[in-house]
Amino acid sequence: MPATAEETPSRSLVLLCIAAWAIPGAGHLWLGRTAKGALLLVALPFMFVLGLAIDGRLFPFQLSLADPLVGLAAFADVGIGLIYFVASALGYGGGEVRAVTYEYGNTFLVVAGLLNLLVVIDAYDTAVGRK
Amino acid sequence: MRSHLVLLSIFAFLVSLVFALLNRDTPREQAQFGGLLFAGFLAAGIVLGWLMYVFPL
């Protein structure tokens, strides 16, 4: 069944947002913002990988009232997209709490994910003509 | 890599870069805004670091 005229743009927007989340910068590359997309494609994964390299931890999803920030940190970590699942599957992100750079690593991981969510919103705004 | 200053500088650079890309349109504006943010991050980090040295938490 062919999509209606109203469905097609919204479906494209959903796909755009999913692509922008899954691969940092992909949304901007899709929209023809090549330079911006390429810089984001390099900067955000670099930040995430650096966070892993300096003993940061990928926080687990857990609903615990005793430690609610862990769940929020896990949500922020997932913001980086597919690279989160690749790193988890390969066993990275265990975190070394005794390392002097542990908190730095966590900060890099969480902020990389949150920045990518801002990038998704920016791609959406660009697609609908707000920017 | 254990230097706090180097890690702080890398963090400040990357965050400034992304904010500049998202908040400004032309490359010139992005460079100016990103540079200002980067300098602000570094200055704030160094000032707060020295404040915590004098007044430890």
N, CA and C atoms of all chains as a GROMACS GRO file, in nm:
protein
  564
    1MET      N    1   0.085  -0.119   0.000
    1MET     CA    2   0.000   0.000   0.000
    1MET      C    3   0.088   0.124   0.000
    2PRO      N    4   0.071   0.210  -0.100
    2PRO     CA    5   0.159   0.327  -0.109
    2PRO      C    6   0.137   0.424   0.006
    3ALA      N    7   0.243   0.489   0.046
    3ALA     CA    8   0.234   0.586   0.155
    3ALA      C    9   0.166   0.712   0.107
    4THR      N   10   0.093   0.774   0.195
    4THR     CA   11   0.028   0.899   0.159
    4THR      C   12   0.131   1.011   0.160
    5ALA      N   13   0.090   1.126   0.110
    5ALA     CA   14   0.182   1.240   0.103
    5ALA      C   15   0.227   1.285   0.242
    6GLU      N   16   0.137   1.265   0.343
    6GLU     CA   17   0.173   1.310   0.478
    6GLU      C   18   0.262   1.209   0.548
    7GLU      N   19   0.246   1.079   0.514
    7GLU     CA   20   0.324   0.977   0.582
    7GLU      C   21   0.470   0.980   0.542
    8THR      N   22   0.494   1.005   0.413
    8THR     CA   23   0.630   0.993   0.363
    8THR      C   24   0.728   1.087   0.433
    9PRO      N   25   0.696   1.217   0.446
    9PRO     CA   26   0.793   1.303   0.514
    9PRO      C   27   0.816   1.264   0.660
   10SER      N   28   0.708   1.226   0.731
   10SER     CA   29   0.727   1.192   0.871
   10SER      C   30   0.807   1.062   0.883
   11ARG      N   31   0.785   0.968   0.790
   11ARG     CA   32   0.864   0.846   0.794
   11ARG      C   33   1.011   0.877   0.766
   12SER      N   34   1.034   0.968   0.673
   12SER     CA   35   1.173   1.008   0.646
   12SER      C   36   1.236   1.074   0.767
   13LEU      N   37   1.155   1.154   0.838
   13LEU     CA   38   1.208   1.220   0.957
   13LEU      C   39   1.246   1.119   1.064
   14VAL      N   40   1.162   1.017   1.080
   14VAL     CA   41   1.193   0.913   1.179
   14VAL      C   42   1.321   0.840   1.141
   15LEU      N   43   1.332   0.805   1.011
   15LEU     CA   44   1.453   0.738   0.965
   15LEU      C   45   1.575   0.826   0.984
   16LEU      N   46   1.558   0.954   0.956
   16LEU     CA   47   1.668   1.050   0.972
   16LEU      C   48   1.715   1.054   1.118
   17CYS      N   49   1.619   1.061   1.209
   17CYS     CA   50   1.654   1.067   1.351
   17CYS      C   51   1.721   0.938   1.398
   18ILE      N   52   1.671   0.824   1.348
   18ILE     CA   53   1.733   0.696   1.386
   18ILE      C   54   1.876   0.690   1.333
   19ALA      N   55   1.894   0.734   1.207
   19ALA     CA   56   2.029   0.732   1.150
   19ALA      C   57   2.121   0.828   1.225
   20ALA      N   58   2.067   0.945   1.260
   20ALA     CA   59   2.148   1.044   1.331
   20ALA      C   60   2.189   0.993   1.468
   21TRP      N   61   2.100   0.916   1.532
   21TRP     CA   62   2.135   0.859   1.662
   21TRP      C   63   2.234   0.744   1.648
   22ALA      N   64   2.207   0.656   1.550
   22ALA     CA   65   2.288   0.534   1.537
   22ALA      C   66   2.432   0.565   1.501
   23ILE      N   67   2.450   0.660   1.410
   23ILE     CA   68   2.585   0.696   1.365
   23ILE      C   69   2.599   0.847   1.380
   24PRO      N   70   2.677   0.893   1.476
   24PRO     CA   71   2.689   1.038   1.497
   24PRO      C   72   2.728   1.112   1.368
   25GLY      N   73   2.652   1.215   1.334
   25GLY     CA   74   2.681   1.293   1.214
   25GLY      C   75   2.610   1.243   1.090
   26ALA      N   76   2.552   1.122   1.096
   26ALA     CA   77   2.487   1.067   0.977
   26ALA      C   78   2.366   1.150   0.934
   27GLY      N   79   2.295   1.206   1.031
   27GLY     CA   80   2.179   1.290   0.996
   27GLY      C   81   2.220   1.412   0.916
   28HIS      N   82   2.328   1.475   0.957
   28HIS     CA   83   2.374   1.594   0.885
   28HIS      C   84   2.431   1.556   0.748
   29LEU      N   85   2.498   1.441   0.741
   29LEU     CA   86   2.548   1.396   0.610
   29LEU      C   87   2.430   1.368   0.517
   30TRP      N   88   2.324   1.308   0.571
   30TRP     CA   89   2.202   1.278   0.493
   30TRP      C   90   2.144   1.409   0.437
   31LEU      N   91   2.149   1.515   0.518
   31LEU     CA   92   2.090   1.642   0.477
   31LEU      C   93   2.184   1.726   0.391
   32GLY      N   94   2.300   1.672   0.360
   32GLY     CA   95   2.394   1.745   0.275
   32GLY      C   96   2.485   1.840   0.350
   33ARG      N   97   2.480   1.840   0.481
   33ARG     CA   98   2.572   1.922   0.561
   33ARG      C   99   2.700   1.842   0.582
   34THR      N  100   2.778   1.832   0.474
   34THR     CA  101   2.888   1.737   0.474
   34THR      C  102   2.996   1.770   0.577
   35ALA      N  103   3.038   1.895   0.580
   35ALA     CA  104   3.148   1.932   0.671
   35ALA      C  105   3.107   1.911   0.816
   36LYS      N  106   2.987   1.959   0.849
   36LYS     CA  107   2.940   1.945   0.987
   36LYS      C  108   2.925   1.797   1.023
   37GLY      N  109   2.865   1.721   0.933
   37GLY     CA  110   2.846   1.578   0.959
   37GLY      C  111   2.978   1.504   0.975
   38ALA      N  112   3.077   1.538   0.890
   38ALA     CA  113   3.206   1.469   0.898
   38ALA      C  114   3.276   1.501   1.030
   39LEU      N  115   3.270   1.627   1.072
   39LEU     CA  116   3.334   1.663   1.199
   39LEU      C  117   3.267   1.591   1.317
   40LEU      N  118   3.134   1.584   1.314
   40LEU     CA  119   3.064   1.514   1.421
   40LEU      C  120   3.094   1.364   1.418
   41LEU      N  121   3.107   1.311   1.297
   41LEU     CA  122   3.136   1.169   1.280
   41LEU      C  123   3.272   1.132   1.340
   42VAL      N  124   3.363   1.228   1.339
   42VAL     CA  125   3.495   1.202   1.397
   42VAL      C  126   3.496   1.234   1.547
   43ALA      N  127   3.442   1.351   1.583
   43ALA     CA  128   3.458   1.402   1.720
   43ALA      C  129   3.386   1.316   1.824
   44LEU      N  130   3.261   1.280   1.798
   44LEU     CA  131   3.184   1.211   1.902
   44LEU      C  132   3.231   1.067   1.925
   45PRO      N  133   3.252   0.987   1.819
   45PRO     CA  134   3.308   0.854   1.846
   45PRO      C  135   3.446   0.860   1.910
   46PHE      N  136   3.528   0.961   1.872
   46PHE     CA  137   3.659   0.976   1.935
   46PHE      C  138   3.644   1.000   2.085
   47MET      N  139   3.550   1.086   2.120
   47MET     CA  140   3.526   1.115   2.261
   47MET      C  141   3.483   0.988   2.335
   48PHE      N  142   3.395   0.911   2.273
   48PHE     CA  143   3.345   0.787   2.335
   48PHE      C  144   3.458   0.685   2.352
   49VAL      N  145   3.536   0.665   2.245
   49VAL     CA  146   3.645   0.567   2.250
   49VAL      C  147   3.751   0.610   2.352
   50LEU      N  148   3.778   0.740   2.358
   50LEU     CA  149   3.874   0.789   2.456
   50LEU      C  150   3.823   0.762   2.598
   51GLY      N  151   3.694   0.779   2.619
   51GLY     CA  152   3.635   0.749   2.750
   51GLY      C  153   3.655   0.603   2.788
   52LEU      N  154   3.640   0.514   2.690
   52LEU     CA  155   3.664   0.371   2.716
   52LEU      C  156   3.812   0.346   2.743
   53ALA      N  157   3.898   0.414   2.666
   53ALA     CA  158   4.042   0.390   2.677
   53ALA      C  159   4.098   0.433   2.812
   54ILE      N  160   4.035   0.530   2.876
   54ILE     CA  161   4.086   0.577   3.005
   54ILE      C  162   4.002   0.521   3.121
   55ASP      N  163   3.953   0.400   3.099
   55ASP     CA  164   3.891   0.320   3.205
   55ASP      C  165   3.754   0.368   3.249
   56GLY      N  166   3.682   0.434   3.159
   56GLY     CA  167   3.544   0.471   3.190
   56GLY      C  168   3.454   0.347   3.189
   57ARG      N  169   3.337   0.363   3.247
   57ARG     CA  170   3.245   0.250   3.262
   57ARG      C  171   3.118   0.275   3.182
   58LEU      N  172   3.074   0.173   3.111
   58LEU     CA  173   2.942   0.178   3.048
   58LEU      C  174   2.842   0.130   3.152
   59PHE      N  175   2.759   0.220   3.201
   59PHE     CA  176   2.672   0.185   3.313
   59PHE      C  177   2.560   0.092   3.270
   60PRO      N  178   2.522  -0.001   3.356
   60PRO     CA  179   2.414  -0.096   3.322
   60PRO      C  180   2.277  -0.031   3.344
   61PHE      N  181   2.179  -0.081   3.268
   61PHE     CA  182   2.042  -0.036   3.291
   61PHE      C  183   1.988  -0.104   3.416
   62GLN      N  184   1.952  -0.026   3.512
   62GLN     CA  185   1.892  -0.084   3.632
   62GLN      C  186   1.797   0.017   3.694
   63LEU      N  187   1.687  -0.036   3.744
   63LEU     CA  188   1.589   0.049   3.811
   63LEU      C  189   1.606   0.030   3.960
   64SER      N  190   1.688   0.114   4.018
   64SER     CA  191   1.716   0.101   4.159
   64SER      C  192   1.699   0.237   4.225
   65LEU      N  193   1.613   0.244   4.323
   65LEU     CA  194   1.595   0.370   4.394
   65LEU      C  195   1.718   0.405   4.477
   66ALA      N  196   1.796   0.300   4.510
   66ALA     CA  197   1.916   0.325   4.590
   66ALA      C  198   2.023   0.399   4.511
   67ASP      N  199   2.024   0.379   4.379
   67ASP     CA  200   2.127   0.440   4.296
   67ASP      C  201   2.068   0.485   4.162
   68PRO      N  202   1.980   0.585   4.165
   68PRO     CA  203   1.908   0.621   4.042
   68PRO      C  204   1.998   0.682   3.934
   69LEU      N  205   2.112   0.738   3.974
   69LEU     CA  206   2.198   0.802   3.874
   69LEU      C  207   2.260   0.700   3.779
   70VAL      N  208   2.272   0.575   3.822
   70VAL     CA  209   2.328   0.471   3.734
   70VAL      C  210   2.239   0.453   3.611
   71GLY      N  211   2.107   0.447   3.633
   71GLY     CA  212   2.015   0.432   3.521
   71GLY      C  213   2.020   0.551   3.426
   72LEU      N  214   2.030   0.670   3.483
   72LEU     CA  215   2.038   0.790   3.399
   72LEU      C  216   2.169   0.791   3.319
   73ALA      N  217   2.278   0.750   3.383
   73ALA     CA  218   2.406   0.744   3.313
   73ALA      C  219   2.402   0.641   3.200
   74ALA      N  220   2.332   0.529   3.224
   74ALA     CA  221   2.318   0.428   3.119
   74ALA      C  222   2.242   0.485   3.000
   75PHE      N  223   2.135   0.560   3.029
   75PHE     CA  224   2.058   0.624   2.921
   75PHE      C  225   2.147   0.720   2.842
   76ALA      N  226   2.229   0.797   2.913
   76ALA     CA  227   2.319   0.891   2.845
   76ALA      C  228   2.422   0.817   2.760
   77ASP      N  229   2.475   0.706   2.813
   77ASP     CA  230   2.573   0.627   2.738
   77ASP      C  231   2.516   0.579   2.605
   78VAL      N  232   2.391   0.534   2.609
   78VAL     CA  233   2.329   0.478   2.487
   78VAL      C  234   2.307   0.587   2.382
   79GLY      N  235   2.309   0.712   2.424
   79GLY     CA  236   2.288   0.822   2.330
   79GLY      C  237   2.388   0.825   2.216
   80ILE      N  238   2.501   0.760   2.232
   80ILE     CA  239   2.604   0.764   2.127
   80ILE      C  240   2.567   0.675   2.009
   81GLY      N  241   2.472   0.582   2.027
   81GLY     CA  242   2.425   0.502   1.914
   81GLY      C  243   2.486   0.363   1.909
   82LEU      N  244   2.506   0.314   1.786
   82LEU     CA  245   2.546   0.174   1.767
   82LEU      C  246   2.680   0.141   1.831
   83ILE      N  247   2.768   0.239   1.839
   83ILE     CA  248   2.901   0.213   1.894
   83ILE      C  249   2.892   0.166   2.039
   84TYR      N  250   2.788   0.207   2.109
   84TYR     CA  251   2.767   0.161   2.247
   84TYR      C  252   2.748   0.010   2.249
   85PHE      N  253   2.664  -0.041   2.158
   85PHE     CA  254   2.634  -0.183   2.157
   85PHE      C  255   2.756  -0.264   2.109
   86VAL      N  256   2.830  -0.206   2.013
   86VAL     CA  257   2.952  -0.274   1.967
   86VAL      C  258   3.052  -0.285   2.081
   87ALA      N  259   3.072  -0.173   2.153
   87ALA     CA  260   3.167  -0.174   2.264
   87ALA      C  261   3.123  -0.272   2.373
   88SER      N  262   2.994  -0.273   2.403
   88SER     CA  263   2.943  -0.366   2.504
   88SER      C  264   2.964  -0.510   2.462
   89ALA      N  265   2.932  -0.538   2.335
   89ALA     CA  266   2.945  -0.675   2.286
   89ALA      C  267   3.090  -0.722   2.288
   90LEU      N  268   3.183  -0.630   2.267
   90LEU     CA  269   3.324  -0.667   2.266
   90LEU      C  270   3.385  -0.669   2.407
   91GLY      N  271   3.303  -0.636   2.505
   91GLY     CA  272   3.350  -0.645   2.643
   91GLY      C  273   3.420  -0.521   2.696
   92TYR      N  274   3.410  -0.411   2.622
   92TYR     CA  275   3.470  -0.287   2.671
   92TYR      C  276   3.373  -0.218   2.768
   93GLY      N  277   3.428  -0.124   2.843
   93GLY     CA  278   3.341  -0.044   2.930
   93GLY      C  279   3.318  -0.104   3.066
   94GLY      N  280   3.406  -0.195   3.106
   94GLY     CA  281   3.393  -0.253   3.240
   94GLY      C  282   3.423  -0.151   3.349
   95GLY      N  283   3.509  -0.057   3.317
   95GLY     CA  284   3.544   0.046   3.414
   95GLY      C  285   3.642  -0.006   3.519
   96GLU      N  286   3.739   0.075   3.549
   96GLU     CA  287   3.836   0.040   3.653
   96GLU      C  288   3.830   0.150   3.759
   97VAL      N  289   3.754   0.122   3.864
   97VAL     CA  290   3.724   0.227   3.961
   97VAL      C  291   3.850   0.276   4.033
   98ARG      N  292   3.955   0.196   4.035
   98ARG     CA  293   4.078   0.237   4.102
   98ARG      C  294   4.165   0.325   4.013
   99ALA      N  295   4.133   0.332   3.883
   99ALA     CA  296   4.215   0.414   3.792
   99ALA      C  297   4.194   0.562   3.821
  100VAL      N  298   4.301   0.639   3.810
  100VAL     CA  299   4.292   0.781   3.839
  100VAL      C  300   4.203   0.853   3.737
  101THR      N  301   4.188   0.793   3.618
  101THR     CA  302   4.109   0.856   3.513
  101THR      C  303   3.966   0.800   3.504
  102TYR      N  304   3.926   0.722   3.603
  102TYR     CA  305   3.793   0.657   3.597
  102TYR      C  306   3.680   0.759   3.581
  103GLU      N  307   3.682   0.864   3.665
  103GLU     CA  308   3.573   0.963   3.657
  103GLU      C  309   3.579   1.042   3.527
  104TYR      N  310   3.702   1.070   3.480
  104TYR     CA  311   3.716   1.136   3.350
  104TYR      C  312   3.654   1.048   3.241
  105GLY      N  313   3.686   0.920   3.245
  105GLY     CA  314   3.633   0.828   3.144
  105GLY      C  315   3.480   0.826   3.145
  106ASN      N  316   3.423   0.818   3.265
  106ASN     CA  317   3.276   0.821   3.274
  106ASN      C  318   3.220   0.950   3.215
  107THR      N  319   3.287   1.061   3.246
  107THR     CA  320   3.239   1.190   3.196
  107THR      C  321   3.246   1.195   3.043
  108PHE      N  322   3.355   1.147   2.986
  108PHE     CA  323   3.366   1.145   2.840
  108PHE      C  324   3.254   1.060   2.778
  109LEU      N  325   3.226   0.944   2.838
  109LEU     CA  326   3.125   0.854   2.782
  109LEU      C  327   2.985   0.915   2.791
  110VAL      N  328   2.953   0.968   2.907
  110VAL     CA  329   2.819   1.025   2.928
  110VAL      C  330   2.799   1.149   2.840
  111VAL      N  331   2.898   1.236   2.836
  111VAL     CA  332   2.883   1.360   2.760
  111VAL      C  333   2.880   1.331   2.610
  112ALA      N  334   2.957   1.233   2.564
  112ALA     CA  335   2.951   1.197   2.422
  112ALA      C  336   2.810   1.154   2.384
  113GLY      N  337   2.747   1.074   2.469
  113GLY     CA  338   2.609   1.031   2.441
  113GLY      C  339   2.511   1.146   2.442
  114LEU      N  340   2.524   1.233   2.540
  114LEU     CA  341   2.430   1.346   2.549
  114LEU      C  342   2.450   1.444   2.433
  115LEU      N  343   2.576   1.466   2.395
  115LEU     CA  344   2.600   1.555   2.280
  115LEU      C  345   2.539   1.496   2.153
  116ASN      N  346   2.546   1.363   2.138
  116ASN     CA  347   2.487   1.303   2.019
  116ASN      C  348   2.336   1.320   2.017
  117LEU      N  349   2.274   1.320   2.135
  117LEU     CA  350   2.129   1.345   2.138
  117LEU      C  351   2.099   1.488   2.094
  118LEU      N  352   2.185   1.583   2.132
  118LEU     CA  353   2.168   1.721   2.084
  118LEU      C  354   2.186   1.727   1.932
  119VAL      N  355   2.278   1.646   1.881
  119VAL     CA  356   2.302   1.642   1.736
  119VAL      C  357   2.178   1.588   1.664
  120VAL      N  358   2.112   1.488   1.724
  120VAL     CA  359   1.989   1.434   1.664
  120VAL      C  360   1.883   1.544   1.657
  121ILE      N  361   1.868   1.619   1.764
  121ILE     CA  362   1.768   1.728   1.765
  121ILE      C  363   1.803   1.834   1.661
  122ASP      N  364   1.932   1.864   1.648
  122ASP     CA  365   1.975   1.962   1.548
  122ASP      C  366   1.945   1.913   1.406
  123ALA      N  367   1.969   1.784   1.382
  123ALA     CA  368   1.940   1.727   1.248
  123ALA      C  369   1.789   1.736   1.220
  124TYR      N  370   1.709   1.707   1.321
  124TYR     CA  371   1.564   1.715   1.305
  124TYR      C  372   1.522   1.860   1.274
  125ASP      N  373   1.574   1.954   1.351
  125ASP     CA  374   1.540   2.095   1.328
  125ASP      C  375   1.581   2.141   1.189
  126THR      N  376   1.697   2.094   1.146
  126THR     CA  377   1.743   2.129   1.012
  126THR      C  378   1.650   2.071   0.905
  127ALA      N  379   1.608   1.946   0.928
  127ALA     CA  380   1.522   1.878   0.829
  127ALA      C  381   1.386   1.945   0.815
  128VAL      N  382   1.332   1.995   0.927
  128VAL     CA  383   1.198   2.057   0.919
  128VAL      C  384   1.206   2.207   0.890
  129GLY      N  385   1.326   2.257   0.869
  129GLY     CA  386   1.341   2.396   0.826
  129GLY      C  387   1.344   2.497   0.938
  130ARG      N  388   1.367   2.453   1.060
  130ARG     CA  389   1.377   2.548   1.170
  130ARG      C  390   1.513   2.615   1.175
  131LYS      N  391   1.610   2.558   1.105
  131LYS     CA  392   1.745   2.616   1.107
  131LYS      C  393   1.790   2.648   0.965
  132MET      N  394   4.743   0.785   2.960
  132MET     CA  395   4.722   0.930   2.967
  132MET      C  396   4.659   0.964   3.103
  133ARG      N  397   4.739   1.025   3.189
  133ARG     CA  398   4.690   1.052   3.324
  133ARG      C  399   4.688   1.200   3.357
  134SER      N  400   4.733   1.285   3.267
  134SER     CA  401   4.739   1.427   3.298
  134SER      C  402   4.598   1.486   3.302
  135HIS      N  403   4.561   1.542   3.415
  135HIS     CA  404   4.429   1.602   3.427
  135HIS      C  405   4.413   1.719   3.331
  136LEU      N  406   4.520   1.798   3.317
  136LEU     CA  407   4.511   1.917   3.230
  136LEU      C  408   4.492   1.877   3.084
  137VAL      N  409   4.563   1.772   3.041
  137VAL     CA  410   4.548   1.727   2.903
  137VAL      C  411   4.406   1.674   2.880
  138LEU      N  412   4.357   1.594   2.974
  138LEU     CA  413   4.221   1.540   2.959
  138LEU      C  414   4.117   1.652   2.962
  139LEU      N  415   4.138   1.748   3.051
  139LEU     CA  416   4.046   1.862   3.058
  139LEU      C  417   4.047   1.939   2.926
  140SER      N  418   4.168   1.956   2.868
  140SER     CA  419   4.180   2.031   2.742
  140SER      C  420   4.113   1.956   2.628
  141ILE      N  421   4.133   1.825   2.621
  141ILE     CA  422   4.068   1.746   2.515
  141ILE      C  423   3.917   1.753   2.530
  142PHE      N  424   3.869   1.737   2.653
  142PHE     CA  425   3.724   1.743   2.678
  142PHE      C  426   3.669   1.880   2.636
  143ALA      N  427   3.739   1.986   2.679
  143ALA     CA  428   3.693   2.122   2.646
  143ALA      C  429   3.691   2.144   2.495
  144PHE      N  430   3.793   2.093   2.427
  144PHE     CA  431   3.800   2.111   2.281
  144PHE      C  432   3.684   2.041   2.212
  145LEU      N  433   3.658   1.916   2.251
  145LEU     CA  434   3.553   1.839   2.183
  145LEU      C  435   3.414   1.898   2.211
  146VAL      N  436   3.388   1.936   2.334
  146VAL     CA  437   3.257   1.993   2.367
  146VAL      C  438   3.240   2.128   2.296
  147SER      N  439   3.346   2.208   2.295
  147SER     CA  440   3.339   2.338   2.227
  147SER      C  441   3.313   2.320   2.077
  148LEU      N  442   3.381   2.220   2.019
  148LEU     CA  443   3.364   2.193   1.877
  148LEU      C  444   3.218   2.160   1.844
  149VAL      N  445   3.160   2.070   1.922
  149VAL     CA  446   3.021   2.027   1.894
  149VAL      C  447   2.924   2.143   1.918
  150PHE      N  448   2.941   2.216   2.029
  150PHE     CA  449   2.852   2.329   2.055
  150PHE      C  450   2.864   2.435   1.944
  151ALA      N  451   2.985   2.460   1.899
  151ALA     CA  452   3.004   2.560   1.793
  151ALA      C  453   2.937   2.515   1.664
  152LEU      N  454   2.950   2.387   1.632
  152LEU     CA  455   2.888   2.335   1.509
  152LEU      C  456   2.736   2.345   1.516
  153LEU      N  457   2.681   2.322   1.637
  153LEU     CA  458   2.535   2.320   1.649
  153LEU      C  459   2.475   2.459   1.662
  154ASN      N  460   2.551   2.553   1.716
  154ASN     CA  461   2.492   2.683   1.748
  154ASN      C  462   2.527   2.796   1.652
  155ARG      N  463   2.621   2.774   1.564
  155ARG     CA  464   2.657   2.878   1.467
  155ARG      C  465   2.654   2.817   1.328
  156ASP      N  466   2.631   2.903   1.227
  156ASP     CA  467   2.612   2.852   1.091
  156ASP      C  468   2.736   2.863   1.003
  157THR      N  469   2.804   2.977   1.007
  157THR     CA  470   2.917   2.993   0.916
  157THR      C  471   3.046   2.946   0.984
  158PRO      N  472   3.143   2.901   0.905
  158PRO     CA  473   3.270   2.855   0.964
  158PRO      C  474   3.338   2.963   1.049
  159ARG      N  475   3.330   3.088   1.005
  159ARG     CA  476   3.394   3.196   1.082
  159ARG      C  477   3.329   3.212   1.219
  160GLU      N  478   3.196   3.212   1.221
  160GLU     CA  479   3.124   3.223   1.349
  160GLU      C  480   3.152   3.102   1.438
  161GLN      N  481   3.157   2.985   1.374
  161GLN     CA  482   3.184   2.863   1.452
  161GLN      C  483   3.322   2.868   1.516
  162ALA      N  484   3.421   2.918   1.440
  162ALA     CA  485   3.557   2.926   1.494
  162ALA      C  486   3.563   3.025   1.610
  163GLN      N  487   3.496   3.139   1.595
  163GLN     CA  488   3.498   3.240   1.701
  163GLN      C  489   3.427   3.186   1.827
  164PHE      N  490   3.308   3.132   1.808
  164PHE     CA  491   3.230   3.083   1.922
  164PHE      C  492   3.300   2.964   1.989
  165GLY      N  493   3.353   2.872   1.906
  165GLY     CA  494   3.423   2.757   1.960
  165GLY      C  495   3.548   2.797   2.037
  166GLY      N  496   3.622   2.892   1.983
  166GLY     CA  497   3.742   2.941   2.051
  166GLY      C  498   3.710   3.006   2.185
  167LEU      N  499   3.602   3.083   2.185
  167LEU     CA  500   3.560   3.149   2.310
  167LEU      C  501   3.518   3.045   2.414
  168LEU      N  502   3.441   2.946   2.370
  168LEU     CA  503   3.398   2.841   2.462
  168LEU      C  504   3.518   2.763   2.518
  169PHE      N  505   3.609   2.730   2.428
  169PHE     CA  506   3.727   2.653   2.469
  169PHE      C  507   3.808   2.731   2.573
  170ALA      N  508   3.832   2.858   2.545
  170ALA     CA  509   3.906   2.942   2.641
  170ALA      C  510   3.831   2.952   2.773
  171GLY      N  511   3.699   2.965   2.765
  171GLY     CA  512   3.619   2.975   2.887
  171GLY      C  513   3.626   2.848   2.970
  172PHE      N  514   3.617   2.732   2.901
  172PHE     CA  515   3.628   2.604   2.972
  172PHE      C  516   3.762   2.592   3.043
  173LEU      N  517   3.869   2.624   2.969
  173LEU     CA  518   4.002   2.611   3.028
  173LEU      C  519   4.020   2.705   3.146
  174ALA      N  520   3.979   2.832   3.127
  174ALA     CA  521   3.995   2.931   3.234
  174ALA      C  522   3.914   2.888   3.357
  175ALA      N  523   3.790   2.846   3.335
  175ALA     CA  524   3.706   2.806   3.448
  175ALA      C  525   3.766   2.684   3.519
  176GLY      N  526   3.818   2.589   3.442
  176GLY     CA  527   3.878   2.471   3.503
  176GLY      C  528   3.999   2.505   3.588
  177ILE      N  529   4.083   2.593   3.536
  177ILE     CA  530   4.204   2.630   3.610
  177ILE      C  531   4.169   2.712   3.734
  178VAL      N  532   4.077   2.808   3.719
  178VAL     CA  533   4.038   2.890   3.834
  178VAL      C  534   3.973   2.804   3.942
  179LEU      N  535   3.881   2.716   3.902
  179LEU     CA  536   3.815   2.630   4.002
  179LEU      C  537   3.914   2.533   4.066
  180GLY      N  538   4.009   2.486   3.985
  180GLY     CA  539   4.111   2.397   4.040
  180GLY      C  540   4.192   2.465   4.149
  181TRP      N  541   4.233   2.588   4.125
  181TRP     CA  542   4.310   2.662   4.226
  181TRP      C  543   4.224   2.697   4.346
  182LEU      N  544   4.097   2.727   4.321
  182LEU     CA  545   4.008   2.754   4.435
  182LEU      C  546   3.994   2.632   4.525
  183MET      N  547   3.985   2.514   4.462
  183MET     CA  548   3.972   2.391   4.543
  183MET      C  549   4.104   2.360   4.614
  184TYR      N  550   4.214   2.406   4.558
  184TYR     CA  551   4.343   2.387   4.625
  184TYR      C  552   4.347   2.471   4.753
  185VAL      N  553   4.296   2.594   4.743
  185VAL     CA  554   4.297   2.684   4.860
  185VAL      C  555   4.188   2.646   4.959
  186PHE      N  556   4.070   2.614   4.902
  186PHE     CA  557   3.955   2.577   4.987
  186PHE      C  558   3.911   2.436   4.954
  187PRO      N  559   3.979   2.336   5.005
  187PRO     CA  560   3.944   2.196   4.970
  187PRO      C  561   3.805   2.159   5.020
  188LEU      N  562   3.737   2.076   4.939
  188LEU     CA  563   3.601   2.036   4.975
  188LEU      C  564   3.603   1.935   5.089
   0.00000   0.00000   0.00000
